[in-house]
Amino acid sequence: MKSASSKVLLVLVIIAVIVGAAYLYINRSSLLTSQETNTGAYIGQSFPPILFLDSKPGIDKGCYEMKWSALNVTSCTSTWRPSIHTNGVEQVCQGKADVEGVRSIGSNVGEMTYSVSCTGVAGSVSRTIKIKNN
């Protein structure tokens, strides 16, 4: 048979476990509430615009394939077109094409600059590529 002191000790341990569990439950609930509040703070917040621009030589001499992709923007412009989609691929050519469609860059030999600029709620961003024609 158990002594009275061991019964009291058992009751105290059970009470301590209950109090500890209640404390963890209350603190866990308050942590979740504060996280939910912080998460809500991002709703409606504007993020800065991001723009990627890349190029590669096109099929025709003097032509280049421009590829761009933008995030968090509402509109974009380029040096070759006043208004472009926020994401796209387009062939851009310099010089004059002959009757067969082959481009002769003639006096355009040198460095050509192509740029894309985009605007969003949180600002604007631009990227430029310089291409040296041979």
NORWO-V392042 format. One record per residue. N is the residue number from 1. SS is DSSP state (@ for helix, = for strand, . for the rest). NEAR is the number of other ideal C-beta (glycine too) atoms within 10 Angstrom. Layout:
n->N ss->SS near->NEAR
n->N ss->SS near->NEAR
//
This chain:
n->1 ss->. near->3
n->2 ss->. near->8
n->3 ss->. near->8
n->4 ss->@ near->7
n->5 ss->@ near->8
n->6 ss->@ near->10
n->7 ss->@ near->10
n->8 ss->@ near->10
n->9 ss->@ near->12
n->10 ss->@ near->11
n->11 ss->@ near->10
n->12 ss->@ near->10
n->13 ss->@ near->10
n->14 ss->@ near->10
n->15 ss->@ near->10
n->16 ss->@ near->10
n->17 ss->@ near->10
n->18 ss->@ near->10
n->19 ss->@ near->10
n->20 ss->@ near->10
n->21 ss->@ near->10
n->22 ss->@ near->10
n->23 ss->@ near->10
n->24 ss->@ near->10
n->25 ss->@ near->10
n->26 ss->@ near->10
n->27 ss->@ near->10
n->28 ss->@ near->10
n->29 ss->@ near->10
n->30 ss->@ near->10
n->31 ss->@ near->10
n->32 ss->@ near->10
n->33 ss->@ near->10
n->34 ss->@ near->10
n->35 ss->@ near->10
n->36 ss->@ near->9
n->37 ss->@ near->9
n->38 ss->@ near->9
n->39 ss->@ near->9
n->40 ss->@ near->9
n->41 ss->. near->8
n->42 ss->. near->8
n->43 ss->. near->6
n->44 ss->. near->6
n->45 ss->. near->8
n->46 ss->. near->10
n->47 ss->. near->12
n->48 ss->. near->13
n->49 ss->. near->22
n->50 ss->= near->13
n->51 ss->= near->20
n->52 ss->= near->13
n->53 ss->= near->19
n->54 ss->= near->12
n->55 ss->= near->15
n->56 ss->= near->8
n->57 ss->= near->11
n->58 ss->. near->15
n->59 ss->. near->8
n->60 ss->. near->14
n->61 ss->. near->16
n->62 ss->. near->22
n->63 ss->= near->16
n->64 ss->= near->21
n->65 ss->= near->14
n->66 ss->= near->24
n->67 ss->= near->14
n->68 ss->= near->23
n->69 ss->= near->14
n->70 ss->= near->25
n->71 ss->= near->15
n->72 ss->. near->17
n->73 ss->. near->21
n->74 ss->. near->11
n->75 ss->= near->14
n->76 ss->= near->24
n->77 ss->= near->15
n->78 ss->= near->19
n->79 ss->. near->15
n->80 ss->. near->16
n->81 ss->. near->14
n->82 ss->. near->7
n->83 ss->. near->8
n->84 ss->= near->19
n->85 ss->. near->12
n->86 ss->. near->18
n->87 ss->= near->13
n->88 ss->= near->15
n->89 ss->= near->11
n->90 ss->= near->14
n->91 ss->= near->12
n->92 ss->= near->18
n->93 ss->= near->15
n->94 ss->. near->19
n->95 ss->. near->19
n->96 ss->= near->13
n->97 ss->= near->14
n->98 ss->. near->9
n->99 ss->. near->5
n->100 ss->. near->5
n->101 ss->. near->8
n->102 ss->. near->12
n->103 ss->= near->17
n->104 ss->= near->12
n->105 ss->. near->17
n->106 ss->@ near->10
n->107 ss->@ near->8
n->108 ss->@ near->14
n->109 ss->. near->13
n->110 ss->. near->11
n->111 ss->= near->9
n->112 ss->= near->18
n->113 ss->= near->9
n->114 ss->= near->19
n->115 ss->= near->15
n->116 ss->= near->25
n->117 ss->= near->19
n->118 ss->= near->25
n->119 ss->= near->16
n->120 ss->= near->21
n->121 ss->. near->12
n->122 ss->. near->13
n->123 ss->= near->13
n->124 ss->= near->14
n->125 ss->= near->21
n->126 ss->= near->14
n->127 ss->= near->15
n->128 ss->= near->11
n->129 ss->= near->16
n->130 ss->= near->10
n->131 ss->= near->16
n->132 ss->= near->8
n->133 ss->. near->14
n->134 ss->. near->6
//
